[in-house]
């Protein structure tokens, strides 16, 4: 898959998008039976009943400002009720 990089983001910013997205998908939805699989094994939202399987279940995302956290907050596609934490140091 390829696309044109918009003028308002750098090459480095654009390069982080596929990595963060793939990491989130693997962490949340990997269904591998391998013993070393440490993913959450959630039902993917793109499969039947996956979009409503977790309706109303809270999801707390730490690090929502990071690229990985931004995609994690998209858990709302799995019907999660997403909460965000803003920590100021």
Secondary structure, DSSP 8 states (H G I E B T S, - for coil): ------TTS-HHHHHHHHHHHHHHHHHHH-----TT--S-----TTSTTTTTTTTT-EEEES-TTSHHHHHHGGGGGGT-EEEE-----
